[in-house]
Amino acid sequence: MLKLTVVIVFSLVLGGCMSSTELSKMSENNVKAGRYYESIGQPQAAQREYKAAAKHKKQSEADETILFDILWSLLTGK
């Protein structure tokens, strides 16, 4: 069982999987940055931030991210 746990954790770390909470926070930060860029007259930069926010939001709702959250909570007990 320990070997399986180590393999799962190792594969998740190498895969660069992020938790849905981290991705949601990144999405919120991108939206804030987009608003800032709009306020200083940089519409192209704002558009890039909004696209990044949409991408992070979509990733936070992906099946792999939810699976990562479930596995992480099972492994850490949090």
Secondary structure in CASP SS format (residue, H / E / C, confidence):
PFRMAT SS
TARGET T0000
AUTHOR 0000-0000-0000
METHOD secondary structure of the structure
MODEL  1
M C 1.00
L H 1.00
K H 1.00
L H 1.00
T H 1.00
V H 1.00
V H 1.00
I H 1.00
V H 1.00
F H 1.00
S H 1.00
L H 1.00
V H 1.00
L H 1.00
G H 1.00
G C 1.00
C C 1.00
M C 1.00
S C 1.00
S H 1.00
T H 1.00
E H 1.00
L H 1.00
S H 1.00
K H 1.00
M H 1.00
S H 1.00
E H 1.00
N H 1.00
N H 1.00
V H 1.00
K H 1.00
A H 1.00
G H 1.00
R H 1.00
Y H 1.00
Y H 1.00
E H 1.00
S H 1.00
I C 1.00
G C 1.00
Q C 1.00
P H 1.00
Q H 1.00
A H 1.00
A H 1.00
Q H 1.00
R H 1.00
E H 1.00
Y H 1.00
K H 1.00
A H 1.00
A H 1.00
A H 1.00
K H 1.00
H H 1.00
K H 1.00
K H 1.00
Q H 1.00
S H 1.00
E C 1.00
A C 1.00
D H 1.00
E H 1.00
T H 1.00
I H 1.00
L H 1.00
F H 1.00
D H 1.00
I H 1.00
L H 1.00
W H 1.00
S H 1.00
L H 1.00
L H 1.00
T H 1.00
G C 1.00
K C 1.00
END
